[in-house]
């Protein structure tokens, strides 16, 4: 089928099956164009919690589908490509985290949303990059905390709050490979440009940023800023929404180290395609399945996050 025919068939199937399509900002442009809702991990979780659709097609990576299923156990949750995983989630196996927790008794466990459902069952509160600072600030200053799996985000929060959280040594393979040297050179070439950095990036990049924040926070900053040029240091999928929201402004994708192009993409996010969205709606698979016990345990820290994010 042609691109237009796929779009028509997706619209037909969506109506027929009472489905909603949710997409992360890092998805391909063709998917963002047909999504009913686009957002970061926090916004997608919030939207999943309140949707009345019978079928949720989660265009992102696997843990996002799991989060939607945990919050909506009576709905069918589909992912276009079940191979769309997450390097950060993979860096923190549940059995290894359990040993780590046992080595640090008496600690509150804060887990980034970029984790498996199994890891969430070991967690007291789930956070996203959009609400991590707010959640941590809600806890007593002397509370002992384990934070994982993103070490860069944990270091950012420690530096911002004066905390001394124990950090799990995980990293996002996309955000960890941005080139400080290349970004500094871009800044020299574009002296008026604001540097927008995701907190999953390394500390030196955070220190040169005009704004550190989640994808949604970086988008909001770009909308509100009087600047006309921005160097965007996160997965380059967000540039589609930034350019749509601010067509009069210029957004430059920051490169990865040893990159052949001026971009830095997550190959897992880009596994989802329009064809796969169509097939998922047509066939009702791949479907996310989470056991009742896992969902029960994992729902508590997610719901606590949503409550603290209001």
ZADO-1210 file (C-alpha; in nm, 4 decimals, padded with zeros to 6 digits):
<atoms>
<atom x="00.0000" y="00.0000" z="00.0000" code="UNK" pos="1"/>
<atom x="00.1031" y="00.3585" z="-00.0545" code="UNK" pos="2"/>
<atom x="00.1666" y="00.5973" z="00.2315" code="UNK" pos="3"/>
<atom x="-00.1774" y="00.7573" z="00.1849" code="UNK" pos="4"/>
<atom x="-00.3522" y="00.4192" z="00.1650" code="UNK" pos="5"/>
<atom x="-00.1871" y="00.3117" z="00.4903" code="UNK" pos="6"/>
<atom x="-00.3066" y="00.6269" z="00.6609" code="UNK" pos="7"/>
<atom x="-00.6610" y="00.5658" z="00.5368" code="UNK" pos="8"/>
<atom x="-00.6594" y="00.2044" z="00.6525" code="UNK" pos="9"/>
<atom x="-00.5199" y="00.3004" z="00.9933" code="UNK" pos="10"/>
<atom x="-00.7975" y="00.5586" z="01.0334" code="UNK" pos="11"/>
<atom x="-01.0593" y="00.3001" z="00.9355" code="UNK" pos="12"/>
<atom x="-00.9250" y="00.0316" z="01.1701" code="UNK" pos="13"/>
<atom x="-00.8848" y="00.2783" z="01.4541" code="UNK" pos="14"/>
<atom x="-01.2514" y="00.3711" z="01.4304" code="UNK" pos="15"/>
<atom x="-01.3632" y="00.0107" z="01.3889" code="UNK" pos="16"/>
<atom x="-01.1670" y="-00.1129" z="01.6904" code="UNK" pos="17"/>
<atom x="-01.2198" y="00.1957" z="01.9092" code="UNK" pos="18"/>
<atom x="-00.8460" y="00.2430" z="01.9260" code="UNK" pos="19"/>
<atom x="-00.6195" y="00.5330" z="02.0131" code="UNK" pos="20"/>
<atom x="-00.2644" y="00.5811" z="01.8845" code="UNK" pos="21"/>
<atom x="-00.0111" y="00.7262" z="02.1264" code="UNK" pos="22"/>
<atom x="00.3382" y="00.8212" z="02.0154" code="UNK" pos="23"/>
<atom x="00.6558" y="00.9376" z="02.1848" code="UNK" pos="24"/>
<atom x="00.8326" y="01.2466" z="02.0529" code="UNK" pos="25"/>
<atom x="01.1171" y="01.0249" z="01.9310" code="UNK" pos="26"/>
<atom x="00.9009" y="00.8358" z="01.6821" code="UNK" pos="27"/>
<atom x="00.9304" y="00.8697" z="01.3047" code="UNK" pos="28"/>
<atom x="00.7567" y="01.1754" z="01.1597" code="UNK" pos="29"/>
<atom x="00.5058" y="00.9573" z="00.9732" code="UNK" pos="30"/>
<atom x="00.3871" y="00.8124" z="01.3063" code="UNK" pos="31"/>
<atom x="00.3751" y="01.1444" z="01.4881" code="UNK" pos="32"/>
<atom x="00.1565" y="01.2727" z="01.2037" code="UNK" pos="33"/>
<atom x="-00.1135" y="01.0075" z="01.2577" code="UNK" pos="34"/>
<atom x="-00.0972" y="00.9871" z="01.6387" code="UNK" pos="35"/>
<atom x="-00.3951" y="01.0949" z="01.8485" code="UNK" pos="36"/>
<atom x="-00.1603" y="01.1941" z="02.1269" code="UNK" pos="37"/>
<atom x="00.2120" y="01.2784" z="02.1275" code="UNK" pos="38"/>
<atom x="00.4136" y="01.3231" z="02.4435" code="UNK" pos="39"/>
<atom x="00.7034" y="01.2248" z="02.6640" code="UNK" pos="40"/>
<atom x="00.6972" y="00.9259" z="02.8992" code="UNK" pos="41"/>
<atom x="00.5101" y="01.1109" z="03.1744" code="UNK" pos="42"/>
<atom x="00.2454" y="01.2495" z="02.9409" code="UNK" pos="43"/>
<atom x="00.1956" y="00.9101" z="02.7753" code="UNK" pos="44"/>
<atom x="00.1446" y="00.7458" z="03.1156" code="UNK" pos="45"/>
<atom x="-00.0992" y="01.0177" z="03.2208" code="UNK" pos="46"/>
<atom x="-00.2921" y="00.9854" z="02.8957" code="UNK" pos="47"/>
<atom x="-00.3048" y="00.6062" z="02.9156" code="UNK" pos="48"/>
<atom x="-00.4434" y="00.6288" z="03.2683" code="UNK" pos="49"/>
<atom x="-00.7442" y="00.8317" z="03.1559" code="UNK" pos="50"/>
<atom x="-00.8223" y="00.7110" z="02.8030" code="UNK" pos="51"/>
<atom x="-01.1547" y="00.5409" z="02.7370" code="UNK" pos="52"/>
<atom x="-01.0304" y="00.3686" z="02.4203" code="UNK" pos="53"/>
<atom x="-01.0647" y="-00.0091" z="02.4072" code="UNK" pos="54"/>
<atom x="-00.7311" y="-00.0506" z="02.2268" code="UNK" pos="55"/>
<atom x="-00.4112" y="00.1473" z="02.2860" code="UNK" pos="56"/>
<atom x="-00.1437" y="00.1370" z="02.0165" code="UNK" pos="57"/>
<atom x="00.1689" y="00.2540" z="02.1968" code="UNK" pos="58"/>
<atom x="00.4259" y="00.3797" z="01.9486" code="UNK" pos="59"/>
<atom x="00.7404" y="00.4012" z="02.1524" code="UNK" pos="60"/>
<atom x="00.9451" y="00.1286" z="02.3155" code="UNK" pos="61"/>
<atom x="00.8444" y="-00.1814" z="02.5099" code="UNK" pos="62"/>
<atom x="00.8438" y="-00.0386" z="02.8626" code="UNK" pos="63"/>
<atom x="00.5964" y="00.2306" z="02.7512" code="UNK" pos="64"/>
<atom x="00.3562" y="-00.0406" z="02.6390" code="UNK" pos="65"/>
<atom x="00.4028" y="-00.2194" z="02.9714" code="UNK" pos="66"/>
<atom x="00.3287" y="00.1009" z="03.1645" code="UNK" pos="67"/>
<atom x="00.0088" y="00.1527" z="02.9664" code="UNK" pos="68"/>
<atom x="-00.0979" y="-00.2077" z="03.0279" code="UNK" pos="69"/>
<atom x="-00.0265" y="-00.1829" z="03.4015" code="UNK" pos="70"/>
<atom x="-00.2424" y="00.1292" z="03.4235" code="UNK" pos="71"/>
<atom x="-00.5122" y="-00.0121" z="03.1938" code="UNK" pos="72"/>
<atom x="-00.5309" y="-00.3873" z="03.2650" code="UNK" pos="73"/>
<atom x="-00.8740" y="-00.4185" z="03.1015" code="UNK" pos="74"/>
<atom x="-00.7596" y="-00.2654" z="02.7704" code="UNK" pos="75"/>
<atom x="-00.5734" y="-00.4213" z="02.4828" code="UNK" pos="76"/>
<atom x="-00.2297" y="-00.2613" z="02.4482" code="UNK" pos="77"/>
<atom x="-00.0459" y="-00.3131" z="02.1207" code="UNK" pos="78"/>
<atom x="00.3070" y="-00.2199" z="02.0179" code="UNK" pos="79"/>
<atom x="00.3961" y="-00.1982" z="01.6472" code="UNK" pos="80"/>
<atom x="00.7284" y="-00.3800" z="01.6936" code="UNK" pos="81"/>
<atom x="00.7944" y="-00.5877" z="02.0046" code="UNK" pos="82"/>
<atom x="01.1683" y="-00.5694" z="01.9325" code="UNK" pos="83"/>
<atom x="01.1598" y="-00.1975" z="02.0146" code="UNK" pos="84"/>
<atom x="01.3419" y="-00.2226" z="02.3450" code="UNK" pos="85"/>
<atom x="01.5416" y="00.0252" z="02.5527" code="UNK" pos="86"/>
<atom x="01.9129" y="00.0161" z="02.6292" code="UNK" pos="87"/>
<atom x="01.8504" y="00.1866" z="02.9633" code="UNK" pos="88"/>
<atom x="01.5884" y="-00.0681" z="03.0709" code="UNK" pos="89"/>
<atom x="01.8198" y="-00.3478" z="02.9557" code="UNK" pos="90"/>
<atom x="02.1000" y="-00.2080" z="03.1728" code="UNK" pos="91"/>
<atom x="01.9045" y="-00.2870" z="03.4897" code="UNK" pos="92"/>
<atom x="01.7907" y="-00.6520" z="03.5172" code="UNK" pos="93"/>
<atom x="01.5449" y="-00.6997" z="03.8045" code="UNK" pos="94"/>
<atom x="01.7484" y="-00.9748" z="03.9700" code="UNK" pos="95"/>
<atom x="02.0592" y="-00.7531" z="03.9763" code="UNK" pos="96"/>
<atom x="01.8642" y="-00.4579" z="04.1150" code="UNK" pos="97"/>
<atom x="01.7250" y="-00.6825" z="04.3906" code="UNK" pos="98"/>
<atom x="02.0810" y="-00.7683" z="04.4995" code="UNK" pos="99"/>
<atom x="02.1744" y="-00.3986" z="04.4876" code="UNK" pos="100"/>
<atom x="01.8767" y="-00.3098" z="04.7080" code="UNK" pos="101"/>
<atom x="01.9716" y="-00.5832" z="04.9561" code="UNK" pos="102"/>
<atom x="02.3197" y="-00.4286" z="04.9773" code="UNK" pos="103"/>
<atom x="02.1649" y="-00.0918" z="05.0720" code="UNK" pos="104"/>
<atom x="01.8973" y="-00.1670" z="05.3327" code="UNK" pos="105"/>
<atom x="01.6713" y="00.1116" z="05.4528" code="UNK" pos="106"/>
<atom x="01.6738" y="00.3008" z="05.1222" code="UNK" pos="107"/>
<atom x="01.3706" y="00.4252" z="04.9300" code="UNK" pos="108"/>
<atom x="01.3926" y="00.2913" z="04.5740" code="UNK" pos="109"/>
<atom x="01.3247" y="00.5455" z="04.2989" code="UNK" pos="110"/>
<atom x="01.3215" y="00.3979" z="03.9490" code="UNK" pos="111"/>
<atom x="01.3123" y="00.5817" z="03.6205" code="UNK" pos="112"/>
<atom x="01.0127" y="00.4904" z="03.4044" code="UNK" pos="113"/>
<atom x="01.2596" y="00.3502" z="03.1484" code="UNK" pos="114"/>
<atom x="01.2568" y="00.0130" z="03.3257" code="UNK" pos="115"/>
<atom x="01.0834" y="-00.3211" z="03.2933" code="UNK" pos="116"/>
<atom x="00.7657" y="-00.4064" z="03.4792" code="UNK" pos="117"/>
<atom x="00.9715" y="-00.6458" z="03.6923" code="UNK" pos="118"/>
<atom x="01.1971" y="-00.3610" z="03.8076" code="UNK" pos="119"/>
<atom x="00.8935" y="-00.1498" z="03.8890" code="UNK" pos="120"/>
<atom x="00.7746" y="-00.4211" z="04.1297" code="UNK" pos="121"/>
<atom x="01.0907" y="-00.3534" z="04.3360" code="UNK" pos="122"/>
<atom x="01.0330" y="00.0212" z="04.3303" code="UNK" pos="123"/>
<atom x="00.8733" y="00.2623" z="04.5776" code="UNK" pos="124"/>
<atom x="00.8199" y="00.5487" z="04.3320" code="UNK" pos="125"/>
<atom x="00.8592" y="00.5653" z="03.9545" code="UNK" pos="126"/>
<atom x="00.9786" y="00.8926" z="03.7989" code="UNK" pos="127"/>
<atom x="01.0315" y="01.0378" z="03.4533" code="UNK" pos="128"/>
<atom x="01.2779" y="01.3031" z="03.3448" code="UNK" pos="129"/>
<atom x="00.9852" y="01.5450" z="03.3534" code="UNK" pos="130"/>
<atom x="00.8970" y="01.4936" z="03.7191" code="UNK" pos="131"/>
<atom x="01.2065" y="01.3396" z="03.8831" code="UNK" pos="132"/>
<atom x="01.3167" y="01.6626" z="04.0511" code="UNK" pos="133"/>
<atom x="00.9637" y="01.7315" z="04.1813" code="UNK" pos="134"/>
<atom x="00.9276" y="01.3787" z="04.3214" code="UNK" pos="135"/>
<atom x="01.2697" y="01.3839" z="04.4891" code="UNK" pos="136"/>
<atom x="01.1982" y="01.7272" z="04.6373" code="UNK" pos="137"/>
<atom x="00.8807" y="01.5878" z="04.7945" code="UNK" pos="138"/>
<atom x="01.0873" y="01.3491" z="05.0092" code="UNK" pos="139"/>
<atom x="01.2689" y="01.4451" z="05.3318" code="UNK" pos="140"/>
<atom x="01.6173" y="01.5828" z="05.2686" code="UNK" pos="141"/>
<atom x="01.7774" y="01.3137" z="05.4842" code="UNK" pos="142"/>
<atom x="01.5916" y="01.0227" z="05.3255" code="UNK" pos="143"/>
<atom x="01.8210" y="00.7502" z="05.1956" code="UNK" pos="144"/>
<atom x="01.7490" y="00.6891" z="04.8275" code="UNK" pos="145"/>
<atom x="01.8538" y="00.4415" z="04.5611" code="UNK" pos="146"/>
<atom x="01.8068" y="00.5943" z="04.2155" code="UNK" pos="147"/>
<atom x="01.8271" y="00.4028" z="03.8921" code="UNK" pos="148"/>
<atom x="01.8946" y="00.3093" z="03.6305" code="UNK" pos="149"/>
<atom x="02.0092" y="00.6334" z="03.4623" code="UNK" pos="150"/>
<atom x="02.3267" y="00.7525" z="03.6324" code="UNK" pos="151"/>
<atom x="02.3426" y="01.0784" z="03.4348" code="UNK" pos="152"/>
<atom x="01.9921" y="01.1785" z="03.5423" code="UNK" pos="153"/>
<atom x="02.0756" y="01.0753" z="03.8992" code="UNK" pos="154"/>
<atom x="02.3901" y="01.2895" z="03.8995" code="UNK" pos="155"/>
<atom x="02.1885" y="01.5837" z="03.7682" code="UNK" pos="156"/>
<atom x="01.9339" y="01.5480" z="04.0496" code="UNK" pos="157"/>
<atom x="02.2060" y="01.5070" z="04.3129" code="UNK" pos="158"/>
<atom x="02.3764" y="01.8240" z="04.1889" code="UNK" pos="159"/>
<atom x="02.0485" y="02.0154" z="04.1679" code="UNK" pos="160"/>
<atom x="01.9132" y="01.9152" z="04.5086" code="UNK" pos="161"/>
<atom x="02.2223" y="01.8584" z="04.7219" code="UNK" pos="162"/>
<atom x="02.1203" y="01.4953" z="04.7673" code="UNK" pos="163"/>
<atom x="02.3540" y="01.2008" z="04.7850" code="UNK" pos="164"/>
<atom x="02.1422" y="00.9319" z="04.6259" code="UNK" pos="165"/>
<atom x="02.3009" y="00.5939" z="04.5611" code="UNK" pos="166"/>
<atom x="02.3052" y="00.5589" z="04.1826" code="UNK" pos="167"/>
<atom x="02.2649" y="00.2537" z="03.9630" code="UNK" pos="168"/>
<atom x="02.5308" y="00.2731" z="03.6856" code="UNK" pos="169"/>
<atom x="02.3011" y="00.2601" z="03.3803" code="UNK" pos="170"/>
<atom x="02.2967" y="00.4945" z="03.0821" code="UNK" pos="171"/>
<atom x="02.0895" y="00.5600" z="02.7698" code="UNK" pos="172"/>
<atom x="02.3058" y="00.4655" z="02.4724" code="UNK" pos="173"/>
<atom x="02.1670" y="00.7581" z="02.2700" code="UNK" pos="174"/>
<atom x="02.2051" y="01.0383" z="02.5227" code="UNK" pos="175"/>
<atom x="02.5407" y="00.9112" z="02.6476" code="UNK" pos="176"/>
<atom x="02.7073" y="00.9376" z="02.3069" code="UNK" pos="177"/>
<atom x="02.6579" y="01.3072" z="02.2323" code="UNK" pos="178"/>
<atom x="02.9837" y="01.4831" z="02.1498" code="UNK" pos="179"/>
<atom x="03.0771" y="01.7730" z="02.3786" code="UNK" pos="180"/>
<atom x="03.3472" y="01.8834" z="02.1336" code="UNK" pos="181"/>
<atom x="03.1074" y="01.8899" z="01.8390" code="UNK" pos="182"/>
<atom x="02.8422" y="02.0793" z="02.0354" code="UNK" pos="183"/>
<atom x="03.0976" y="02.3359" z="02.1520" code="UNK" pos="184"/>
<atom x="03.1972" y="02.3854" z="01.7877" code="UNK" pos="185"/>
<atom x="02.8312" y="02.4283" z="01.6884" code="UNK" pos="186"/>
<atom x="02.7954" y="02.6899" z="01.9603" code="UNK" pos="187"/>
<atom x="03.0918" y="02.8825" z="01.8157" code="UNK" pos="188"/>
<atom x="02.9288" y="02.8722" z="01.4721" code="UNK" pos="189"/>
<atom x="02.5893" y="02.9728" z="01.6130" code="UNK" pos="190"/>
<atom x="02.6720" y="03.2050" z="01.9064" code="UNK" pos="191"/>
<atom x="02.3101" y="03.3132" z="01.9533" code="UNK" pos="192"/>
<atom x="02.1759" y="02.9591" z="01.9739" code="UNK" pos="193"/>
<atom x="02.0391" y="02.8217" z="02.3000" code="UNK" pos="194"/>
<atom x="02.1619" y="02.4762" z="02.3980" code="UNK" pos="195"/>
<atom x="01.8813" y="02.2396" z="02.5063" code="UNK" pos="196"/>
<atom x="02.0038" y="01.9280" z="02.6891" code="UNK" pos="197"/>
<atom x="01.8193" y="01.6207" z="02.8138" code="UNK" pos="198"/>
<atom x="01.9238" y="01.5188" z="03.1694" code="UNK" pos="199"/>
<atom x="02.0113" y="01.1689" z="03.0474" code="UNK" pos="200"/>
<atom x="02.3177" y="01.3310" z="02.8884" code="UNK" pos="201"/>
<atom x="02.6544" y="01.3391" z="03.0631" code="UNK" pos="202"/>
<atom x="02.7273" y="01.6051" z="03.3244" code="UNK" pos="203"/>
<atom x="02.9639" y="01.8184" z="03.1074" code="UNK" pos="204"/>
<atom x="02.6829" y="01.8627" z="02.8542" code="UNK" pos="205"/>
<atom x="02.4390" y="01.9585" z="03.1276" code="UNK" pos="206"/>
<atom x="02.6820" y="02.2269" z="03.2445" code="UNK" pos="207"/>
<atom x="02.6937" y="02.4034" z="02.9051" code="UNK" pos="208"/>
<atom x="02.3150" y="02.3956" z="02.8624" code="UNK" pos="209"/>
<atom x="02.0848" y="02.6940" z="02.8626" code="UNK" pos="210"/>
<atom x="01.8059" y="02.4516" z="02.9554" code="UNK" pos="211"/>
<atom x="01.8196" y="02.0989" z="03.0982" code="UNK" pos="212"/>
<atom x="01.4905" y="01.9144" z="03.0874" code="UNK" pos="213"/>
<atom x="01.2676" y="01.6401" z="02.9555" code="UNK" pos="214"/>
<atom x="01.1605" y="01.6435" z="02.5911" code="UNK" pos="215"/>
<atom x="00.8374" y="01.8188" z="02.6903" code="UNK" pos="216"/>
<atom x="01.0273" y="02.0770" z="02.8976" code="UNK" pos="217"/>
<atom x="01.2717" y="02.1453" z="02.6125" code="UNK" pos="218"/>
<atom x="00.9790" y="02.1896" z="02.3737" code="UNK" pos="219"/>
<atom x="00.8098" y="02.4344" z="02.6119" code="UNK" pos="220"/>
<atom x="01.1335" y="02.6293" z="02.6530" code="UNK" pos="221"/>
<atom x="01.1717" y="02.6594" z="02.2754" code="UNK" pos="222"/>
<atom x="00.8132" y="02.7827" z="02.2424" code="UNK" pos="223"/>
<atom x="00.8559" y="03.0494" z="02.5090" code="UNK" pos="224"/>
<atom x="01.2125" y="03.1623" z="02.4347" code="UNK" pos="225"/>
<atom x="01.2790" y="03.4755" z="02.2324" code="UNK" pos="226"/>
<atom x="01.5822" y="03.3036" z="02.0798" code="UNK" pos="227"/>
<atom x="01.5615" y="03.2086" z="01.7134" code="UNK" pos="228"/>
<atom x="01.8156" y="02.9233" z="01.7073" code="UNK" pos="229"/>
<atom x="01.8500" y="02.6135" z="01.9231" code="UNK" pos="230"/>
<atom x="02.1012" y="02.3293" z="01.9457" code="UNK" pos="231"/>
<atom x="01.8971" y="02.0284" z="02.0527" code="UNK" pos="232"/>
<atom x="02.0844" y="01.7661" z="02.2545" code="UNK" pos="233"/>
<atom x="01.8389" y="01.4782" z="02.2678" code="UNK" pos="234"/>
<atom x="01.7060" y="01.2171" z="02.0262" code="UNK" pos="235"/>
<atom x="01.6428" y="01.3987" z="01.6989" code="UNK" pos="236"/>
<atom x="01.2786" y="01.2874" z="01.6657" code="UNK" pos="237"/>
<atom x="01.1757" y="01.5804" z="01.8860" code="UNK" pos="238"/>
<atom x="01.2799" y="01.8249" z="01.6131" code="UNK" pos="239"/>
<atom x="00.9652" y="01.7401" z="01.4151" code="UNK" pos="240"/>
<atom x="00.7384" y="01.8695" z="01.6911" code="UNK" pos="241"/>
<atom x="00.9672" y="02.1657" z="01.7653" code="UNK" pos="242"/>
<atom x="00.9654" y="02.2774" z="01.4018" code="UNK" pos="243"/>
<atom x="00.5890" y="02.2313" z="01.3826" code="UNK" pos="244"/>
<atom x="00.5340" y="02.4326" z="01.7013" code="UNK" pos="245"/>
<atom x="00.7842" y="02.7065" z="01.6088" code="UNK" pos="246"/>
<atom x="00.8131" y="02.7198" z="01.2284" code="UNK" pos="247"/>
<atom x="00.9847" y="03.0576" z="01.2413" code="UNK" pos="248"/>
<atom x="01.2727" y="02.9229" z="01.4525" code="UNK" pos="249"/>
<atom x="01.5751" y="02.7100" z="01.3615" code="UNK" pos="250"/>
<atom x="01.6478" y="02.3813" z="01.5398" code="UNK" pos="251"/>
<atom x="01.9845" y="02.2111" z="01.4966" code="UNK" pos="252"/>
<atom x="02.0328" y="01.8457" z="01.5875" code="UNK" pos="253"/>
<atom x="02.3421" y="01.7808" z="01.7967" code="UNK" pos="254"/>
<atom x="02.5622" y="01.4983" z="01.6651" code="UNK" pos="255"/>
<atom x="02.6804" y="01.1856" z="01.8376" code="UNK" pos="256"/>
<atom x="03.0480" y="01.1093" z="01.8731" code="UNK" pos="257"/>
<atom x="03.1891" y="00.9673" z="01.5467" code="UNK" pos="258"/>
<atom x="02.8524" y="01.0308" z="01.3788" code="UNK" pos="259"/>
<atom x="02.8376" y="01.0309" z="01.0004" code="UNK" pos="260"/>
<atom x="02.5367" y="01.2629" z="01.0039" code="UNK" pos="261"/>
<atom x="02.4213" y="01.5642" z="01.2045" code="UNK" pos="262"/>
<atom x="02.1823" y="01.3597" z="01.4162" code="UNK" pos="263"/>
<atom x="02.1560" y="01.1089" z="01.6994" code="UNK" pos="264"/>
<atom x="01.8730" y="00.8599" z="01.6659" code="UNK" pos="265"/>
<atom x="01.7449" y="00.5721" z="01.8785" code="UNK" pos="266"/>
<atom x="01.7348" y="00.2712" z="01.6517" code="UNK" pos="267"/>
<atom x="01.4764" y="00.1076" z="01.8798" code="UNK" pos="268"/>
<atom x="01.2340" y="00.3997" z="01.8550" code="UNK" pos="269"/>
<atom x="01.2764" y="00.4009" z="01.4787" code="UNK" pos="270"/>
<atom x="01.1776" y="00.0330" z="01.4461" code="UNK" pos="271"/>
<atom x="00.8125" y="00.1400" z="01.4474" code="UNK" pos="272"/>
<atom x="00.6751" y="00.2269" z="01.1034" code="UNK" pos="273"/>
<atom x="00.3405" y="00.3172" z="00.9502" code="UNK" pos="274"/>
<atom x="00.3184" y="-00.0321" z="00.8005" code="UNK" pos="275"/>
<atom x="00.3701" y="-00.1902" z="01.1436" code="UNK" pos="276"/>
<atom x="00.1059" y="00.0354" z="01.3025" code="UNK" pos="277"/>
<atom x="-00.1392" y="-00.0790" z="01.0355" code="UNK" pos="278"/>
<atom x="-00.0510" y="-00.4466" z="01.0891" code="UNK" pos="279"/>
<atom x="-00.0827" y="-00.4158" z="01.4669" code="UNK" pos="280"/>
<atom x="-00.4335" y="-00.2720" z="01.4322" code="UNK" pos="281"/>
<atom x="-00.5298" y="-00.5268" z="01.1664" code="UNK" pos="282"/>
<atom x="-00.3993" y="-00.8330" z="01.3513" code="UNK" pos="283"/>
<atom x="-00.4353" y="-00.7272" z="01.7156" code="UNK" pos="284"/>
<atom x="-00.0707" y="-00.8036" z="01.7865" code="UNK" pos="285"/>
<atom x="00.1990" y="-00.7769" z="01.9143" code="UNK" pos="286"/>
<atom x="00.0049" y="-00.7427" z="02.2364" code="UNK" pos="287"/>
<atom x="00.1597" y="-00.6458" z="02.5690" code="UNK" pos="288"/>
<atom x="00.0934" y="-00.9020" z="02.8412" code="UNK" pos="289"/>
<atom x="00.1766" y="-00.8364" z="03.2072" code="UNK" pos="290"/>
<atom x="00.0919" y="-01.0932" z="03.4743" code="UNK" pos="291"/>
<atom x="-00.1729" y="-00.9945" z="03.7265" code="UNK" pos="292"/>
<atom x="00.0715" y="-01.0121" z="04.0190" code="UNK" pos="293"/>
<atom x="00.3406" y="-00.8095" z="03.8406" code="UNK" pos="294"/>
<atom x="00.0840" y="-00.5493" z="03.7383" code="UNK" pos="295"/>
<atom x="-00.0496" y="-00.5255" z="04.0934" code="UNK" pos="296"/>
<atom x="00.2945" y="-00.4608" z="04.2400" code="UNK" pos="297"/>
<atom x="00.4145" y="-00.2326" z="03.9598" code="UNK" pos="298"/>
<atom x="00.0989" y="-00.0208" z="03.9589" code="UNK" pos="299"/>
<atom x="00.1620" y="00.1186" z="04.3082" code="UNK" pos="300"/>
<atom x="00.4849" y="00.3101" z="04.2317" code="UNK" pos="301"/>
<atom x="00.3450" y="00.4338" z="03.8983" code="UNK" pos="302"/>
<atom x="00.0271" y="00.5619" z="04.0610" code="UNK" pos="303"/>
<atom x="00.2346" y="00.7296" z="04.3315" code="UNK" pos="304"/>
<atom x="00.4308" y="00.9059" z="04.0578" code="UNK" pos="305"/>
<atom x="00.1118" y="01.0240" z="03.8898" code="UNK" pos="306"/>
<atom x="-00.0248" y="01.1482" z="04.2213" code="UNK" pos="307"/>
<atom x="00.2949" y="01.3418" z="04.3011" code="UNK" pos="308"/>
<atom x="00.2963" y="01.4896" z="03.9481" code="UNK" pos="309"/>
<atom x="-00.0413" y="01.6622" z="03.9799" code="UNK" pos="310"/>
</atoms>
